[in-house]
Structures are given as structure tokens and as C-alpha cells.
């Protein structure tokens, strides 16, 4: 059967999906995807997987994809981060039988993506991206898709999207923020950028991502931008029933999620993170239970804290007065699933027209001569620690992967790359304590002595 492309792929394979759950590291695992699908999600993505690790580590493949196969969990798109065409295609070939498409992450703005040279930090390398998409489009039996962030300039964003479309991308998700917009500096996503891309990209569907907190936002985004579907991340984490247009009691979804986790186990850290999001507003009221949730070591321990939060909420409900309004400007009382609006930076936090970093804002709050609370704690643990940026060591990068290289490595590589090369070439690297050549010579000498005797 020929591979479906563009709008045919979207309408037939993806069922014309309009409500999409975003790929979220340690957050869009199978149990959460199943919960979201029960409440209106029509398409889900796996968490971002590292292509290089996926290729070399069978356990990583098993834990993150092969053991999460479930008939209810379709359509499904597997997302990879990669910066090498061959590695990306190798990983995609290993995943293609377990999904409906493979997505290339070009939107991750975090520092780990900068160090690893992937995600949004590839958006200037158009030749490399063209080769990656083209090779995947030629080799895979499923379509290749992309998730991107925008450039500040609309024109450049449009050309970027057209380049990916021409290379073979069959579905494009556009997050309407730049790679600098993250954390407290997230700000508002630009639907104008998304609308311009939708008008310019004509043969493949476009999904919008950003500013989605309720079903009305979904409908308004589709109407204003003309996209085929809308993806939600933060909004979905705080209210998995977002796509149903409902705001149920938090414990209703928390208990349903825990029941799914018992059937489809996942790391406890994922479960705890989801409950922190679901119970976010309640934990601002009952702060003593926040620490108990953080310290819970078992699934039943986490469930017990969730049950206690439910009881506290029911007590609060019984004390609620008729006509009383939610405190703190919330749309609902804290026991109802509702959006969380991340506070922006303080006024005056821009300098020379550019957004200040989170660390700069923190230092500004603490004053120029006073260390932040976090740095004070670090200095208590280590009195000799300095925070003068001019005294920080500058790490040289590995010639192959960009990670910090070993200071004494004879190949100028990090330990992982050095080990591979030393093994392949039967060489030694005393700097990393790798003695493949020495061990081989000793082995041959021992075998020769044995034959002579």
C-alpha cells in the first residue's frame, strides 16, 4: 500500500484529528495519553525520544515504546530529537511499526537541547534539516512530520515552513513562540505567525500550538488561523478534559488516572508530576500536603495523598457560602480543574529591548550585591564557591557530539564517543582510563606464550 501524504494522511490515517495532545518529556506517557483520549483527545504524541539512544539501547526502546503498545493508543506519532540524518532514520525505522508517523522535534528550547544541539537550536541549519527530512521521507513506510518554533520575523518563519514542506514534511505543527520564549519569559504565542504559515503552506496540514487553555481557545484558534488542528500541552496537564469543554473536580480525573496507571505502570516520577499539575491550585491552599506528595515513594502512597486532598476539598466545599466567589482571581474554586497562567517577568525586566534570562531576573530581585536564596544555599554547602561568571571554567566540546570533552582525552572526545572509537580502533586513551590496545596486546602475548608451552 502506498504511503499516504499531506491532507490524505491527516484525514484517513489520523481521522482528521483536531484535538491533539503535545509531546511532553516524562508527561505524555501511555497512561496519560489514554486518559486524554477518554476525554476528547483525537491524536497523541509520545514524549520526545533521543534518536541516538533509541538506536543503541534496546532497553530504552522497550521502556519507551515497545512495552507501551496498546490498541486504544492510536493514532500515535513518535517524536525524536536528532541532529544526524542517518541516526534519525535508523531510529525511525525501529519505531515505524509501532506508530502512524514519526515527528522530528525542532521546537525544544531548553538548555539541554542547546548542549545536545537539537530541537529549536537546529532552526538555522536549513541544509541539515532538508537532508534529514528528505532521507526520512524516502526511507520510511510512515510519514515524517515536524514540530517547530517561530522566528521573530513572520517572513522568515514562512520560508522555514515552506522549506520543510518541500523537503517532505507531511504535517507541520507550529508553536507560536520563539526559542527564547520559555519559563517565566514565555509570554503569549503569536497566532499571526501561525496564520501566515497556514496561508503559505498549501499541500500539508498545519497544527497550532500555544495559548490553549480551554475548548473556547481551541475553537477560536481554528477560526482565527485556519489550521487543521490544535495541540495543547500545559492546558492538557492541568485539565485533561479540556477538549471535552468540561472542568470536572480534580479528584475525578486524578482517581481515573491512577486507575489507568495500575493497568499500565509508568515511573512514579511521572505520576507524581501529573498530580502536582492536577492539584496545583489545591496545593496552594493545603501546602502541608505538597511535601507529603513529594516524599511519597510508592503508587499507593501517592494515591493516599491524593485521597487526603480530596477529603480536604470536600471539607472546603461544605464550608463554602452561597454566592461566594473563588479567591485569587481564579475562574473556579481550587478543587475544579482549571488553567494555570504562568506569571510573567516583572515590569522593567527588559534591557536594551531584549528579554532578560530567568537567572538575570532572579539576580535583579535579590539586588546587585546580594546573592539569591538558591546561591546562598550553594555557598553554605561550599564556602569556596564563586558566582563570578568570569571565573567559570569554559568547557571544550567533543568533536563528534558536542558534549563536554575529556580534558586529557587523546581523541578530543567525550567519554562515550571516546569509548566507541577506542574500541573500534583497538586504541588506548589513558585520559579516560580506556586500555583496549594494551589489553589486546596482553591477550595476544598470553595466547602466544600458551602455544609455545
Residue, then its C-alpha position, 0 to 999 in steps of 0.5 A: x500500500x502506498x504511503x499516504x501524504x499531506x491532507x490524505x494522511x491527516x484525514x484517513x490515517x489520523x481521522x482528521x484529528x483536531x484535538x491533539x495532545x503535545x509531546x511532553x518529556x516524562x508527561x505524555x506517557x501511555x497512561x496519560x495519553x489514554x486518559x486524554x483520549x477518554x476525554x476528547x483527545x483525537x491524536x497523541x504524541x509520545x514524549x520526545x525520544x533521543x534518536x541516538x539512544x533509541x538506536x543503541x539501547x534496546x532497553x530504552x526502546x522497550x521502556x519507551x515504546x515497545x512495552x507501551x503498545x496498546x490498541x486504544x493508543x492510536x493514532x500515535x506519532x513518535x517524536x525524536x530529537x536528532x541532529x544526524x540524518x542517518x541516526x534519525x532514520x535508523x531510529x525511525x525505522x525501529x519505531x515505524x511499526x509501532x506508530x502512524x508517523x514519526x515527528x522530528x522535534x525542532x521546537x525544544x528550547x531548553x538548555x539541554x537541547x542547546x548542549x545536545x544541539x537539537x530541537x529549536x537550536x537546529x532552526x538555522x541549519x536549513x541544509x541539515x534539516x532538508x537532508x534529514x527530512x528528505x532521507x526520512x521521507x524516502x526511507x520510511x513506510x510512515x510519514x515524517x512530520x515536524x514540530x517547530x518554533x517561530x522566528x521573530x520575523x513572520x517572513x522568515x518563519x514562512x520560508x522555514x515552513x515552506x522549506x520543510x514542506x518541500x523537503x517532505x514534511x507531511x504535517x507541520x505543527x507550529x508553536x507560536x513562540x520563539x526559542x527564547x520564549x520559555x519559563x517565566x519569559x514565555x509570554x503569549x504565542x503569536x497566532x499571526x505567525x501561525x496564520x501566515x504559515x497556514x496561508x503559505x503552506x498549501x499541500x500539508x496540514x498545519x497544527x497550532x500550538x500555544x495559548x490553549x487553555x480551554x475548548x473556547x481557545x481551541x475553537x477560536x484558534x481554528x477560526x482565527x488561523x485556519x489550521x487543521x488542528x490544535x495541540x495543547x500541552x500545559x492546558x492538557x496537564x492541568x485539565x485533561x478534559x479540556x477538549x471535552x469543554x468540561x472542568x470536572x473536580x480534580x479528584x475525578x480525573x486524578x482517581x481515573x488516572x491512577x486507575x489507568x496507571x495500575x493497568x499500565x505502570x509508568x515511573x512514579x516520577x511521572x505520576x507524581x508530576x501529573x498530580x502536582x499539575x492536577x492539584x496545583x491550585x489545591x496545593x496552594x491552599x493545603x501546602x502541608x500536603x505538597x511535601x507529603x506528595x513529594x516524599x511519597x515513594x510508592x503508587x499507593x502512597x501517592x494515591x493516599x495523598x491524593x485521597x487526603x486532598x480530596x477529603x480536604x476539598x470536600x471539607x472546603x466545599x461544605x464550608x463554602x457560602x452561597x454566592x461566594x466567589x473563588x479567591x485569587x482571581x481564579x475562574x473556579x474554586x481550587x478543587x475544579x480543574x482549571x488553567x494555570x497562567x504562568x506569571x510573567x517577568x516583572x515590569x522593567x525586566x527588559x534591557x536594551x529591548x531584549x528579554x532578560x534570562x530567568x537567572x538575570x531576573x532572579x539576580x535583579x530581585x535579590x539586588x546587585x550585591x546580594x546573592x539569591x536564596x538558591x546561591x546562598x544555599x550553594x555557598x553554605x554547602x561550599x564556602x569556596x564557591x564563586x558566582x563570578x561568571x568570569x571565573x567559570x571554567x569554559x568547557x571544550x566540546x567533543x568533536x563528534x557530539x558536542x558534549x563536554x570533552x575529556x580534558x586529557x582525552x587523546x581523541x578530543x572526545x567525550x567519554x562515550x564517543x571516546x569509548x566507541x572509537x577506542x574500541x573500534x580502533x583497538x586504541x588506548x586513551x589513558x585520559x579516560x582510563x580506556x586500555x583496549x590496545x594494551x589489553x589486546x596486546x596482553x591477550x595476544x602475548x598470553x595466547x602466544x606464550x600458551x602455544x609455545x608451552 
